[in-house]
Amino acid sequence: MLSMGIGTLLFVPIFKTITHLPPYMGILLGLGIVWITSEIIRADKDEEERQPFTVSHALNKIDTSSILFFLEILVAIGALESTNVLSGLA
């Protein structure tokens, strides 16, 4: 899982170059792939045994308001960049 996470981070610039989408879209795609992979790896376990290793369990332990705050900043900057307002103000 660690190597998959590092691979996901290295994939983000490649994703941006190929698709010309904002980097946060590549990060969200990578997070989805890591989530699906972790579910597939633990598919043969009981629900009680695999529950501590699920992404939803990890998400319950973090402060989602701060995560959403940074995600909203990235979305706002991406919107300003795509409408060329950011370069105009710079």
PDB file of N, CA, C and O in Angstrom:
ATOM      1  N   MET A   1       0.826  -1.184   0.000  1.00  0.00           N
ATOM      2  CA  MET A   1       0.000   0.000   0.000  1.00  0.00           C
ATOM      3  C   MET A   1       0.875   1.255   0.000  1.00  0.00           C
ATOM      4  O   MET A   1       0.531   2.260  -0.622  1.00  0.00           O
ATOM      5  N   LEU A   2       2.001   1.188   0.698  1.00  0.00           N
ATOM      6  CA  LEU A   2       2.894   2.349   0.712  1.00  0.00           C
ATOM      7  C   LEU A   2       3.437   2.626  -0.688  1.00  0.00           C
ATOM      8  O   LEU A   2       3.457   3.773  -1.136  1.00  0.00           O
ATOM      9  N   SER A   3       3.872   1.583  -1.368  1.00  0.00           N
ATOM     10  CA  SER A   3       4.403   1.784  -2.717  1.00  0.00           C
ATOM     11  C   SER A   3       3.300   2.242  -3.680  1.00  0.00           C
ATOM     12  O   SER A   3       3.562   3.008  -4.607  1.00  0.00           O
ATOM     13  N   MET A   4       2.082   1.776  -3.460  1.00  0.00           N
ATOM     14  CA  MET A   4       0.973   2.235  -4.295  1.00  0.00           C
ATOM     15  C   MET A   4       0.679   3.714  -4.032  1.00  0.00           C
ATOM     16  O   MET A   4       0.387   4.460  -4.967  1.00  0.00           O
ATOM     17  N   GLY A   5       0.754   4.135  -2.791  1.00  0.00           N
ATOM     18  CA  GLY A   5       0.545   5.550  -2.470  1.00  0.00           C
ATOM     19  C   GLY A   5       1.620   6.438  -3.070  1.00  0.00           C
ATOM     20  O   GLY A   5       1.322   7.512  -3.592  1.00  0.00           O
ATOM     21  N   ILE A   6       2.864   5.996  -2.999  1.00  0.00           N
ATOM     22  CA  ILE A   6       3.953   6.765  -3.601  1.00  0.00           C
ATOM     23  C   ILE A   6       3.804   6.788  -5.120  1.00  0.00           C
ATOM     24  O   ILE A   6       4.044   7.815  -5.755  1.00  0.00           O
ATOM     25  N   GLY A   7       3.410   5.661  -5.697  1.00  0.00           N
ATOM     26  CA  GLY A   7       3.169   5.612  -7.138  1.00  0.00           C
ATOM     27  C   GLY A   7       2.049   6.542  -7.564  1.00  0.00           C
ATOM     28  O   GLY A   7       2.108   7.148  -8.634  1.00  0.00           O
ATOM     29  N   THR A   8       1.031   6.654  -6.725  1.00  0.00           N
ATOM     30  CA  THR A   8      -0.075   7.568  -7.003  1.00  0.00           C
ATOM     31  C   THR A   8       0.411   9.013  -7.012  1.00  0.00           C
ATOM     32  O   THR A   8       0.019   9.796  -7.877  1.00  0.00           O
ATOM     33  N   LEU A   9       1.262   9.367  -6.054  1.00  0.00           N
ATOM     34  CA  LEU A   9       1.801  10.733  -6.016  1.00  0.00           C
ATOM     35  C   LEU A   9       2.685  11.024  -7.223  1.00  0.00           C
ATOM     36  O   LEU A   9       2.693  12.142  -7.738  1.00  0.00           O
ATOM     37  N   LEU A  10       3.426  10.019  -7.670  1.00  0.00           N
ATOM     38  CA  LEU A  10       4.259  10.209  -8.851  1.00  0.00           C
ATOM     39  C   LEU A  10       3.439  10.248 -10.133  1.00  0.00           C
ATOM     40  O   LEU A  10       3.887  10.791 -11.143  1.00  0.00           O
ATOM     41  N   PHE A  11       2.242   9.674 -10.096  1.00  0.00           N
ATOM     42  CA  PHE A  11       1.364   9.643 -11.263  1.00  0.00           C
ATOM     43  C   PHE A  11       0.684  10.983 -11.513  1.00  0.00           C
ATOM     44  O   PHE A  11       0.261  11.255 -12.636  1.00  0.00           O
ATOM     45  N   VAL A  12       0.570  11.821 -10.493  1.00  0.00           N
ATOM     46  CA  VAL A  12      -0.168  13.085 -10.617  1.00  0.00           C
ATOM     47  C   VAL A  12       0.398  13.997 -11.712  1.00  0.00           C
ATOM     48  O   VAL A  12      -0.386  14.494 -12.520  1.00  0.00           O
ATOM     49  N   PRO A  13       1.717  14.247 -11.787  1.00  0.00           N
ATOM     50  CA  PRO A  13       2.216  15.101 -12.885  1.00  0.00           C
ATOM     51  C   PRO A  13       1.992  14.478 -14.266  1.00  0.00           C
ATOM     52  O   PRO A  13       1.743  15.194 -15.236  1.00  0.00           O
ATOM     53  N   ILE A  14       2.077  13.162 -14.355  1.00  0.00           N
ATOM     54  CA  ILE A  14       1.826  12.484 -15.629  1.00  0.00           C
ATOM     55  C   ILE A  14       0.368  12.663 -16.017  1.00  0.00           C
ATOM     56  O   ILE A  14       0.057  12.933 -17.177  1.00  0.00           O
ATOM     57  N   PHE A  15      -0.535  12.511 -15.037  1.00  0.00           N
ATOM     58  CA  PHE A  15      -1.969  12.695 -15.276  1.00  0.00           C
ATOM     59  C   PHE A  15      -2.251  14.104 -15.776  1.00  0.00           C
ATOM     60  O   PHE A  15      -3.017  14.287 -16.723  1.00  0.00           O
ATOM     61  N   LYS A  16      -1.634  15.105 -15.141  1.00  0.00           N
ATOM     62  CA  LYS A  16      -1.856  16.495 -15.546  1.00  0.00           C
ATOM     63  C   LYS A  16      -1.334  16.741 -16.955  1.00  0.00           C
ATOM     64  O   LYS A  16      -1.977  17.444 -17.735  1.00  0.00           O
ATOM     65  N   THR A  17      -0.191  16.180 -17.290  1.00  0.00           N
ATOM     66  CA  THR A  17       0.387  16.378 -18.616  1.00  0.00           C
ATOM     67  C   THR A  17      -0.470  15.745 -19.704  1.00  0.00           C
ATOM     68  O   THR A  17      -0.653  16.325 -20.774  1.00  0.00           O
ATOM     69  N   ILE A  18      -0.992  14.553 -19.429  1.00  0.00           N
ATOM     70  CA  ILE A  18      -1.772  13.834 -20.440  1.00  0.00           C
ATOM     71  C   ILE A  18      -3.165  14.434 -20.610  1.00  0.00           C
ATOM     72  O   ILE A  18      -3.615  14.650 -21.735  1.00  0.00           O
ATOM     73  N   THR A  19      -3.856  14.705 -19.487  1.00  0.00           N
ATOM     74  CA  THR A  19      -5.256  15.119 -19.564  1.00  0.00           C
ATOM     75  C   THR A  19      -5.465  16.632 -19.511  1.00  0.00           C
ATOM     76  O   THR A  19      -6.548  17.106 -19.855  1.00  0.00           O
ATOM     77  N   HIS A  20      -4.464  17.400 -19.091  1.00  0.00           N
ATOM     78  CA  HIS A  20      -4.558  18.850 -18.908  1.00  0.00           C
ATOM     79  C   HIS A  20      -5.636  19.227 -17.893  1.00  0.00           C
ATOM     80  O   HIS A  20      -6.204  20.318 -17.956  1.00  0.00           O
ATOM     81  N   LEU A  21      -5.911  18.318 -16.959  1.00  0.00           N
ATOM     82  CA  LEU A  21      -6.826  18.607 -15.854  1.00  0.00           C
ATOM     83  C   LEU A  21      -6.018  19.075 -14.656  1.00  0.00           C
ATOM     84  O   LEU A  21      -4.808  18.854 -14.612  1.00  0.00           O
ATOM     85  N   PRO A  22      -6.658  19.718 -13.676  1.00  0.00           N
ATOM     86  CA  PRO A  22      -5.932  20.166 -12.484  1.00  0.00           C
ATOM     87  C   PRO A  22      -5.349  18.983 -11.704  1.00  0.00           C
ATOM     88  O   PRO A  22      -5.897  17.882 -11.750  1.00  0.00           O
ATOM     89  N   PRO A  23      -4.246  19.203 -10.993  1.00  0.00           N
ATOM     90  CA  PRO A  23      -3.590  18.114 -10.262  1.00  0.00           C
ATOM     91  C   PRO A  23      -4.473  17.457  -9.195  1.00  0.00           C
ATOM     92  O   PRO A  23      -4.326  16.265  -8.925  1.00  0.00           O
ATOM     93  N   TYR A  24      -5.379  18.213  -8.591  1.00  0.00           N
ATOM     94  CA  TYR A  24      -6.207  17.603  -7.552  1.00  0.00           C
ATOM     95  C   TYR A  24      -7.108  16.520  -8.120  1.00  0.00           C
ATOM     96  O   TYR A  24      -7.499  15.603  -7.397  1.00  0.00           O
ATOM     97  N   MET A  25      -7.445  16.608  -9.404  1.00  0.00           N
ATOM     98  CA  MET A  25      -8.239  15.553 -10.028  1.00  0.00           C
ATOM     99  C   MET A  25      -7.435  14.253 -10.094  1.00  0.00           C
ATOM    100  O   MET A  25      -7.981  13.170  -9.881  1.00  0.00           O
ATOM    101  N   GLY A  26      -6.140  14.364 -10.391  1.00  0.00           N
ATOM    102  CA  GLY A  26      -5.271  13.193 -10.395  1.00  0.00           C
ATOM    103  C   GLY A  26      -5.106  12.605  -9.011  1.00  0.00           C
ATOM    104  O   GLY A  26      -5.031  11.386  -8.852  1.00  0.00           O
ATOM    105  N   ILE A  27      -5.050  13.474  -7.999  1.00  0.00           N
ATOM    106  CA  ILE A  27      -4.931  13.000  -6.624  1.00  0.00           C
ATOM    107  C   ILE A  27      -6.197  12.257  -6.210  1.00  0.00           C
ATOM    108  O   ILE A  27      -6.120  11.200  -5.584  1.00  0.00           O
ATOM    109  N   LEU A  28      -7.352  12.801  -6.554  1.00  0.00           N
ATOM    110  CA  LEU A  28      -8.612  12.139  -6.223  1.00  0.00           C
ATOM    111  C   LEU A  28      -8.763  10.815  -6.970  1.00  0.00           C
ATOM    112  O   LEU A  28      -9.282   9.847  -6.415  1.00  0.00           O
ATOM    113  N   LEU A  29      -8.315  10.768  -8.223  1.00  0.00           N
ATOM    114  CA  LEU A  29      -8.331   9.510  -8.969  1.00  0.00           C
ATOM    115  C   LEU A  29      -7.422   8.486  -8.306  1.00  0.00           C
ATOM    116  O   LEU A  29      -7.794   7.323  -8.154  1.00  0.00           O
ATOM    117  N   GLY A  30      -6.245   8.915  -7.917  1.00  0.00           N
ATOM    118  CA  GLY A  30      -5.314   8.017  -7.230  1.00  0.00           C
ATOM    119  C   GLY A  30      -5.860   7.521  -5.905  1.00  0.00           C
ATOM    120  O   GLY A  30      -5.684   6.354  -5.555  1.00  0.00           O
ATOM    121  N   LEU A  31      -6.521   8.400  -5.167  1.00  0.00           N
ATOM    122  CA  LEU A  31      -7.132   7.994  -3.902  1.00  0.00           C
ATOM    123  C   LEU A  31      -8.204   6.945  -4.133  1.00  0.00           C
ATOM    124  O   LEU A  31      -8.311   5.984  -3.371  1.00  0.00           O
ATOM    125  N   GLY A  32      -8.997   7.123  -5.177  1.00  0.00           N
ATOM    126  CA  GLY A  32     -10.020   6.129  -5.510  1.00  0.00           C
ATOM    127  C   GLY A  32      -9.410   4.786  -5.872  1.00  0.00           C
ATOM    128  O   GLY A  32      -9.929   3.742  -5.477  1.00  0.00           O
ATOM    129  N   ILE A  33      -8.308   4.802  -6.624  1.00  0.00           N
ATOM    130  CA  ILE A  33      -7.642   3.556  -7.001  1.00  0.00           C
ATOM    131  C   ILE A  33      -7.065   2.865  -5.781  1.00  0.00           C
ATOM    132  O   ILE A  33      -7.170   1.645  -5.657  1.00  0.00           O
ATOM    133  N   VAL A  34      -6.454   3.626  -4.875  1.00  0.00           N
ATOM    134  CA  VAL A  34      -5.912   3.033  -3.649  1.00  0.00           C
ATOM    135  C   VAL A  34      -7.045   2.450  -2.804  1.00  0.00           C
ATOM    136  O   VAL A  34      -6.889   1.371  -2.232  1.00  0.00           O
ATOM    137  N   TRP A  35      -8.177   3.141  -2.715  1.00  0.00           N
ATOM    138  CA  TRP A  35      -9.324   2.661  -1.959  1.00  0.00           C
ATOM    139  C   TRP A  35      -9.830   1.345  -2.533  1.00  0.00           C
ATOM    140  O   TRP A  35     -10.049   0.392  -1.785  1.00  0.00           O
ATOM    141  N   ILE A  36     -10.017   1.277  -3.839  1.00  0.00           N
ATOM    142  CA  ILE A  36     -10.511   0.046  -4.468  1.00  0.00           C
ATOM    143  C   ILE A  36      -9.525  -1.096  -4.265  1.00  0.00           C
ATOM    144  O   ILE A  36      -9.929  -2.227  -3.995  1.00  0.00           O
ATOM    145  N   THR A  37      -8.231  -0.804  -4.396  1.00  0.00           N
ATOM    146  CA  THR A  37      -7.214  -1.841  -4.199  1.00  0.00           C
ATOM    147  C   THR A  37      -7.220  -2.373  -2.774  1.00  0.00           C
ATOM    148  O   THR A  37      -7.094  -3.579  -2.559  1.00  0.00           O
ATOM    149  N   SER A  38      -7.366  -1.479  -1.798  1.00  0.00           N
ATOM    150  CA  SER A  38      -7.396  -1.939  -0.407  1.00  0.00           C
ATOM    151  C   SER A  38      -8.627  -2.791  -0.124  1.00  0.00           C
ATOM    152  O   SER A  38      -8.567  -3.733   0.667  1.00  0.00           O
ATOM    153  N   GLU A  39      -9.747  -2.459  -0.773  1.00  0.00           N
ATOM    154  CA  GLU A  39     -10.949  -3.283  -0.606  1.00  0.00           C
ATOM    155  C   GLU A  39     -10.774  -4.657  -1.253  1.00  0.00           C
ATOM    156  O   GLU A  39     -11.247  -5.659  -0.715  1.00  0.00           O
ATOM    157  N   ILE A  40     -10.101  -4.711  -2.401  1.00  0.00           N
ATOM    158  CA  ILE A  40      -9.881  -5.991  -3.080  1.00  0.00           C
ATOM    159  C   ILE A  40      -8.919  -6.860  -2.285  1.00  0.00           C
ATOM    160  O   ILE A  40      -9.119  -8.070  -2.184  1.00  0.00           O
ATOM    161  N   ILE A  41      -7.878  -6.258  -1.722  1.00  0.00           N
ATOM    162  CA  ILE A  41      -6.900  -7.024  -0.948  1.00  0.00           C
ATOM    163  C   ILE A  41      -7.552  -7.670   0.268  1.00  0.00           C
ATOM    164  O   ILE A  41      -7.222  -8.807   0.606  1.00  0.00           O
ATOM    165  N   ARG A  42      -8.447  -6.989   0.917  1.00  0.00           N
ATOM    166  CA  ARG A  42      -9.087  -7.490   2.136  1.00  0.00           C
ATOM    167  C   ARG A  42     -10.455  -8.116   1.886  1.00  0.00           C
ATOM    168  O   ARG A  42     -11.224  -8.280   2.834  1.00  0.00           O
ATOM    169  N   ALA A  43     -10.783  -8.467   0.662  1.00  0.00           N
ATOM    170  CA  ALA A  43     -12.120  -8.983   0.333  1.00  0.00           C
ATOM    171  C   ALA A  43     -12.408 -10.335   0.971  1.00  0.00           C
ATOM    172  O   ALA A  43     -13.569 -10.642   1.242  1.00  0.00           O
ATOM    173  N   ASP A  44     -11.386 -11.154   1.221  1.00  0.00           N
ATOM    174  CA  ASP A  44     -11.621 -12.490   1.760  1.00  0.00           C
ATOM    175  C   ASP A  44     -11.714 -12.521   3.284  1.00  0.00           C
ATOM    176  O   ASP A  44     -11.926 -13.588   3.860  1.00  0.00           O
ATOM    177  N   LYS A  45     -11.563 -11.393   3.937  1.00  0.00           N
ATOM    178  CA  LYS A  45     -11.626 -11.322   5.410  1.00  0.00           C
ATOM    179  C   LYS A  45     -13.055 -11.104   5.887  1.00  0.00           C
ATOM    180  O   LYS A  45     -13.917 -10.660   5.128  1.00  0.00           O
ATOM    181  N   ASP A  46     -13.294 -11.426   7.171  1.00  0.00           N
ATOM    182  CA  ASP A  46     -14.587 -11.122   7.787  1.00  0.00           C
ATOM    183  C   ASP A  46     -14.748  -9.612   7.907  1.00  0.00           C
ATOM    184  O   ASP A  46     -13.774  -8.861   7.843  1.00  0.00           O
ATOM    185  N   GLU A  47     -15.994  -9.182   8.083  1.00  0.00           N
ATOM    186  CA  GLU A  47     -16.255  -7.746   8.230  1.00  0.00           C
ATOM    187  C   GLU A  47     -15.605  -7.195   9.491  1.00  0.00           C
ATOM    188  O   GLU A  47     -15.070  -6.087   9.471  1.00  0.00           O
ATOM    189  N   GLU A  48     -15.639  -7.949  10.588  1.00  0.00           N
ATOM    190  CA  GLU A  48     -15.028  -7.497  11.838  1.00  0.00           C
ATOM    191  C   GLU A  48     -13.514  -7.423  11.721  1.00  0.00           C
ATOM    192  O   GLU A  48     -12.884  -6.528  12.285  1.00  0.00           O
ATOM    193  N   GLU A  49     -12.933  -8.364  10.988  1.00  0.00           N
ATOM    194  CA  GLU A  49     -11.480  -8.426  10.865  1.00  0.00           C
ATOM    195  C   GLU A  49     -10.933  -7.355   9.928  1.00  0.00           C
ATOM    196  O   GLU A  49      -9.837  -6.846  10.163  1.00  0.00           O
ATOM    197  N   ARG A  50     -11.664  -6.999   8.873  1.00  0.00           N
ATOM    198  CA  ARG A  50     -11.154  -6.029   7.918  1.00  0.00           C
ATOM    199  C   ARG A  50     -11.612  -4.605   8.212  1.00  0.00           C
ATOM    200  O   ARG A  50     -11.099  -3.666   7.604  1.00  0.00           O
ATOM    201  N   GLN A  51     -12.550  -4.419   9.116  1.00  0.00           N
ATOM    202  CA  GLN A  51     -13.099  -3.095   9.391  1.00  0.00           C
ATOM    203  C   GLN A  51     -12.035  -2.079   9.826  1.00  0.00           C
ATOM    204  O   GLN A  51     -12.104  -0.934   9.380  1.00  0.00           O
ATOM    205  N   PRO A  52     -11.048  -2.430  10.677  1.00  0.00           N
ATOM    206  CA  PRO A  52     -10.038  -1.423  11.047  1.00  0.00           C
ATOM    207  C   PRO A  52      -9.138  -0.999   9.887  1.00  0.00           C
ATOM    208  O   PRO A  52      -8.469   0.030   9.978  1.00  0.00           O
ATOM    209  N   PHE A  53      -9.110  -1.762   8.812  1.00  0.00           N
ATOM    210  CA  PHE A  53      -8.236  -1.457   7.684  1.00  0.00           C
ATOM    211  C   PHE A  53      -8.958  -0.791   6.522  1.00  0.00           C
ATOM    212  O   PHE A  53      -8.343  -0.559   5.481  1.00  0.00           O
ATOM    213  N   THR A  54     -10.220  -0.480   6.663  1.00  0.00           N
ATOM    214  CA  THR A  54     -10.969   0.130   5.576  1.00  0.00           C
ATOM    215  C   THR A  54     -10.725   1.636   5.534  1.00  0.00           C
ATOM    216  O   THR A  54     -10.367   2.249   6.540  1.00  0.00           O
ATOM    217  N   VAL A  55     -10.923   2.214   4.365  1.00  0.00           N
ATOM    218  CA  VAL A  55     -10.733   3.650   4.194  1.00  0.00           C
ATOM    219  C   VAL A  55     -11.809   4.420   4.947  1.00  0.00           C
ATOM    220  O   VAL A  55     -11.540   5.487   5.498  1.00  0.00           O
ATOM    221  N   SER A  56     -13.013   3.890   4.971  1.00  0.00           N
ATOM    222  CA  SER A  56     -14.085   4.582   5.688  1.00  0.00           C
ATOM    223  C   SER A  56     -13.791   4.663   7.184  1.00  0.00           C
ATOM    224  O   SER A  56     -14.146   5.649   7.831  1.00  0.00           O
ATOM    225  N   HIS A  57     -13.151   3.641   7.736  1.00  0.00           N
ATOM    226  CA  HIS A  57     -12.764   3.685   9.155  1.00  0.00           C
ATOM    227  C   HIS A  57     -11.693   4.757   9.381  1.00  0.00           C
ATOM    228  O   HIS A  57     -11.733   5.476  10.379  1.00  0.00           O
ATOM    229  N   ALA A  58     -10.735   4.862   8.451  1.00  0.00           N
ATOM    230  CA  ALA A  58      -9.701   5.891   8.568  1.00  0.00           C
ATOM    231  C   ALA A  58     -10.298   7.286   8.421  1.00  0.00           C
ATOM    232  O   ALA A  58      -9.885   8.218   9.111  1.00  0.00           O
ATOM    233  N   LEU A  59     -11.270   7.430   7.522  1.00  0.00           N
ATOM    234  CA  LEU A  59     -11.900   8.737   7.329  1.00  0.00           C
ATOM    235  C   LEU A  59     -12.701   9.175   8.547  1.00  0.00           C
ATOM    236  O   LEU A  59     -12.857  10.372   8.789  1.00  0.00           O
ATOM    237  N   ASN A  60     -13.209   8.217   9.316  1.00  0.00           N
ATOM    238  CA  ASN A  60     -13.936   8.566  10.537  1.00  0.00           C
ATOM    239  C   ASN A  60     -13.013   9.133  11.602  1.00  0.00           C
ATOM    240  O   ASN A  60     -13.469   9.842  12.499  1.00  0.00           O
ATOM    241  N   LYS A  61     -11.721   8.834  11.520  1.00  0.00           N
ATOM    242  CA  LYS A  61     -10.776   9.280  12.542  1.00  0.00           C
ATOM    243  C   LYS A  61     -10.118  10.625  12.225  1.00  0.00           C
ATOM    244  O   LYS A  61      -9.461  11.199  13.093  1.00  0.00           O
ATOM    245  N   ILE A  62     -10.278  11.141  10.999  1.00  0.00           N
ATOM    246  CA  ILE A  62      -9.623  12.399  10.658  1.00  0.00           C
ATOM    247  C   ILE A  62     -10.608  13.556  10.728  1.00  0.00           C
ATOM    248  O   ILE A  62     -11.824  13.361  10.760  1.00  0.00           O
ATOM    249  N   ASP A  63     -10.069  14.734  10.749  1.00  0.00           N
ATOM    250  CA  ASP A  63     -10.880  15.946  10.807  1.00  0.00           C
ATOM    251  C   ASP A  63     -11.290  16.316   9.380  1.00  0.00           C
ATOM    252  O   ASP A  63     -10.507  16.905   8.635  1.00  0.00           O
ATOM    253  N   THR A  64     -12.508  15.969   9.012  1.00  0.00           N
ATOM    254  CA  THR A  64     -12.945  16.169   7.635  1.00  0.00           C
ATOM    255  C   THR A  64     -13.140  17.646   7.294  1.00  0.00           C
ATOM    256  O   THR A  64     -13.045  18.020   6.125  1.00  0.00           O
ATOM    257  N   SER A  65     -13.407  18.481   8.276  1.00  0.00           N
ATOM    258  CA  SER A  65     -13.608  19.901   7.967  1.00  0.00           C
ATOM    259  C   SER A  65     -12.322  20.531   7.446  1.00  0.00           C
ATOM    260  O   SER A  65     -12.376  21.362   6.539  1.00  0.00           O
ATOM    261  N   SER A  66     -11.173  20.158   7.993  1.00  0.00           N
ATOM    262  CA  SER A  66      -9.918  20.723   7.494  1.00  0.00           C
ATOM    263  C   SER A  66      -9.565  20.147   6.125  1.00  0.00           C
ATOM    264  O   SER A  66      -9.013  20.859   5.286  1.00  0.00           O
ATOM    265  N   ILE A  67      -9.872  18.881   5.884  1.00  0.00           N
ATOM    266  CA  ILE A  67      -9.629  18.278   4.572  1.00  0.00           C
ATOM    267  C   ILE A  67     -10.495  18.978   3.523  1.00  0.00           C
ATOM    268  O   ILE A  67     -10.009  19.317   2.444  1.00  0.00           O
ATOM    269  N   LEU A  68     -11.759  19.193   3.833  1.00  0.00           N
ATOM    270  CA  LEU A  68     -12.654  19.867   2.897  1.00  0.00           C
ATOM    271  C   LEU A  68     -12.239  21.318   2.660  1.00  0.00           C
ATOM    272  O   LEU A  68     -12.411  21.843   1.560  1.00  0.00           O
ATOM    273  N   PHE A  69     -11.697  21.961   3.684  1.00  0.00           N
ATOM    274  CA  PHE A  69     -11.218  23.333   3.534  1.00  0.00           C
ATOM    275  C   PHE A  69     -10.117  23.407   2.484  1.00  0.00           C
ATOM    276  O   PHE A  69     -10.159  24.261   1.598  1.00  0.00           O
ATOM    277  N   PHE A  70      -9.125  22.509   2.580  1.00  0.00           N
ATOM    278  CA  PHE A  70      -8.033  22.521   1.609  1.00  0.00           C
ATOM    279  C   PHE A  70      -8.509  22.083   0.231  1.00  0.00           C
ATOM    280  O   PHE A  70      -8.019  22.594  -0.777  1.00  0.00           O
ATOM    281  N   LEU A  71      -9.445  21.156   0.167  1.00  0.00           N
ATOM    282  CA  LEU A  71      -9.994  20.744  -1.117  1.00  0.00           C
ATOM    283  C   LEU A  71     -10.735  21.903  -1.779  1.00  0.00           C
ATOM    284  O   LEU A  71     -10.629  22.098  -2.990  1.00  0.00           O
ATOM    285  N   GLU A  72     -11.483  22.671  -0.993  1.00  0.00           N
ATOM    286  CA  GLU A  72     -12.199  23.824  -1.539  1.00  0.00           C
ATOM    287  C   GLU A  72     -11.234  24.887  -2.045  1.00  0.00           C
ATOM    288  O   GLU A  72     -11.507  25.538  -3.053  1.00  0.00           O
ATOM    289  N   ILE A  73     -10.110  25.071  -1.358  1.00  0.00           N
ATOM    290  CA  ILE A  73      -9.106  26.022  -1.835  1.00  0.00           C
ATOM    291  C   ILE A  73      -8.541  25.560  -3.174  1.00  0.00           C
ATOM    292  O   ILE A  73      -8.373  26.365  -4.089  1.00  0.00           O
ATOM    293  N   LEU A  74      -8.251  24.272  -3.291  1.00  0.00           N
ATOM    294  CA  LEU A  74      -7.728  23.749  -4.553  1.00  0.00           C
ATOM    295  C   LEU A  74      -8.741  23.885  -5.683  1.00  0.00           C
ATOM    296  O   LEU A  74      -8.373  24.203  -6.813  1.00  0.00           O
ATOM    297  N   VAL A  75     -10.008  23.646  -5.385  1.00  0.00           N
ATOM    298  CA  VAL A  75     -11.050  23.790  -6.406  1.00  0.00           C
ATOM    299  C   VAL A  75     -11.186  25.257  -6.827  1.00  0.00           C
ATOM    300  O   VAL A  75     -11.334  25.552  -8.013  1.00  0.00           O
ATOM    301  N   ALA A  76     -11.135  26.165  -5.866  1.00  0.00           N
ATOM    302  CA  ALA A  76     -11.262  27.594  -6.184  1.00  0.00           C
ATOM    303  C   ALA A  76     -10.087  28.067  -7.031  1.00  0.00           C
ATOM    304  O   ALA A  76     -10.280  28.809  -7.993  1.00  0.00           O
ATOM    305  N   ILE A  77      -8.883  27.651  -6.690  1.00  0.00           N
ATOM    306  CA  ILE A  77      -7.711  28.052  -7.465  1.00  0.00           C
ATOM    307  C   ILE A  77      -7.769  27.444  -8.861  1.00  0.00           C
ATOM    308  O   ILE A  77      -7.409  28.099  -9.840  1.00  0.00           O
ATOM    309  N   GLY A  78      -8.219  26.203  -8.958  1.00  0.00           N
ATOM    310  CA  GLY A  78      -8.367  25.573 -10.263  1.00  0.00           C
ATOM    311  C   GLY A  78      -9.388  26.300 -11.124  1.00  0.00           C
ATOM    312  O   GLY A  78      -9.186  26.455 -12.329  1.00  0.00           O
ATOM    313  N   ALA A  79     -10.487  26.748 -10.515  1.00  0.00           N
ATOM    314  CA  ALA A  79     -11.501  27.493 -11.265  1.00  0.00           C
ATOM    315  C   ALA A  79     -10.954  28.842 -11.720  1.00  0.00           C
ATOM    316  O   ALA A  79     -11.199  29.259 -12.852  1.00  0.00           O
ATOM    317  N   LEU A  80     -10.223  29.520 -10.856  1.00  0.00           N
ATOM    318  CA  LEU A  80      -9.630  30.805 -11.243  1.00  0.00           C
ATOM    319  C   LEU A  80      -8.590  30.635 -12.340  1.00  0.00           C
ATOM    320  O   LEU A  80      -8.469  31.480 -13.227  1.00  0.00           O
ATOM    321  N   GLU A  81      -7.845  29.546 -12.276  1.00  0.00           N
ATOM    322  CA  GLU A  81      -6.824  29.307 -13.300  1.00  0.00           C
ATOM    323  C   GLU A  81      -7.459  28.974 -14.652  1.00  0.00           C
ATOM    324  O   GLU A  81      -6.989  29.439 -15.691  1.00  0.00           O
ATOM    325  N   SER A  82      -8.517  28.176 -14.642  1.00  0.00           N
ATOM    326  CA  SER A  82      -9.131  27.786 -15.918  1.00  0.00           C
ATOM    327  C   SER A  82      -9.874  28.934 -16.587  1.00  0.00           C
ATOM    328  O   SER A  82     -10.049  28.927 -17.805  1.00  0.00           O
ATOM    329  N   THR A  83     -10.310  29.911 -15.818  1.00  0.00           N
ATOM    330  CA  THR A  83     -10.980  31.084 -16.409  1.00  0.00           C
ATOM    331  C   THR A  83     -10.008  32.222 -16.676  1.00  0.00           C
ATOM    332  O   THR A  83     -10.429  33.310 -17.069  1.00  0.00           O
ATOM    333  N   ASN A  84      -8.712  31.993 -16.471  1.00  0.00           N
ATOM    334  CA  ASN A  84      -7.627  32.961 -16.702  1.00  0.00           C
ATOM    335  C   ASN A  84      -7.711  34.178 -15.793  1.00  0.00           C
ATOM    336  O   ASN A  84      -7.060  35.187 -16.063  1.00  0.00           O
ATOM    337  N   VAL A  85      -8.488  34.108 -14.734  1.00  0.00           N
ATOM    338  CA  VAL A  85      -8.555  35.215 -13.772  1.00  0.00           C
ATOM    339  C   VAL A  85      -7.282  35.239 -12.925  1.00  0.00           C
ATOM    340  O   VAL A  85      -6.789  36.309 -12.568  1.00  0.00           O
ATOM    341  N   LEU A  86      -6.757  34.068 -12.610  1.00  0.00           N
ATOM    342  CA  LEU A  86      -5.557  33.973 -11.773  1.00  0.00           C
ATOM    343  C   LEU A  86      -4.346  34.602 -12.459  1.00  0.00           C
ATOM    344  O   LEU A  86      -3.588  35.338 -11.828  1.00  0.00           O
ATOM    345  N   SER A  87      -4.164  34.316 -13.746  1.00  0.00           N
ATOM    346  CA  SER A  87      -3.033  34.908 -14.458  1.00  0.00           C
ATOM    347  C   SER A  87      -3.244  36.412 -14.661  1.00  0.00           C
ATOM    348  O   SER A  87      -2.276  37.171 -14.685  1.00  0.00           O
ATOM    349  N   GLY A  88      -4.482  36.844 -14.806  1.00  0.00           N
ATOM    350  CA  GLY A  88      -4.762  38.269 -14.938  1.00  0.00           C
ATOM    351  C   GLY A  88      -4.449  39.038 -13.671  1.00  0.00           C
ATOM    352  O   GLY A  88      -3.940  40.157 -13.727  1.00  0.00           O
ATOM    353  N   LEU A  89      -4.751  38.444 -12.534  1.00  0.00           N
ATOM    354  CA  LEU A  89      -4.453  39.100 -11.259  1.00  0.00           C
ATOM    355  C   LEU A  89      -2.964  39.044 -10.917  1.00  0.00           C
ATOM    356  O   LEU A  89      -2.435  39.932 -10.248  1.00  0.00           O
ATOM    357  N   ALA A  90      -2.304  37.999 -11.382  1.00  0.00           N
ATOM    358  CA  ALA A  90      -0.864  37.864 -11.101  1.00  0.00           C
ATOM    359  C   ALA A  90      -0.093  38.898 -11.886  1.00  0.00           C
ATOM    360  O   ALA A  90       1.133  38.957 -11.793  1.00  0.00           O
TER     361      ALA A  90
END
